[in-house]
């Protein structure tokens, strides 16, 4: 079974190898492939960051509603 540390090490190593292959083989041979690769990377990265931001906000909203607000009391009823 693969541990989390081994998984992260392989992920980082694969990302570095991808960058090297992209820089040495793709960019030098076919600029249109490089442009489409970069556009795909930007779109994917933006989507991951945006939805990650939404998930963190939703989790914060959920956890914030479970915990009382320190130092604040509800307004008096009239």
N, C-alpha and C positions, 0 to 999 in steps of 0.2 A: 504494500500500500504506500502511496506517495504522501509524504508529509507536506504541510503548507509551505515550509521553508524551501523544500526541493521544487515545489510548483512555482513559487515566486522566482527562484533562481533560474529555472528553465524559461519562464516568461520573460525575464529581463534579458537573458542570453538570446532568445529568439528575436526579441525586438531589436537588439543590437545587430544581429546577423541580417535581419530584414533591412535595416538602414544601410548596411554595407552593400548588400546586393542591389538595393535600389540606387545607391550612389554610383556604383561601379558598372552595373550592367544595364539598367533601365534608362537612366538619364543620358548616358553617353550614346546609346543606340537609337532610341526612339523618343523624341521629346513629347509627342502626343500621348504616349503611354504614361510618361511622367506627369503630365498635366492631369490626366484622368485619375491617376493614382492619388495625386495630391488633393484633387477635388473630393474624391471619395473619402480620404482620410479626414479632411476638414468637416465634411457633412457628418460622418460617423462620430468624430470627436465632439462636435457641437451637440448632436443628439444625446450622446451619453452624458455630457456635462449638464445639459438642460434638464433631462429627466432625472438625473441624480440630484440636482438642486431641488426639483419638485418633491422627490421622495424624502430628502432630508427635511424640507419644510413641513411636509405632512407629518413626518415622525415627530418633529419638534412641536407641532400644534397638538398632536395627540398626547404626547408626554406632558406638555404644558398644561393641558386641561386636567390631567390626573393629579398634578401637584398643586397645592395651594400657593397663592401668590404671597410672598412674605411682606409683612408690613402694610398691607392694604386691607381695608375692611369694605364690605359692601355698603352702598349708600343707604341712608336711613329711609324707611318706608313712610309714606305720608298717608 
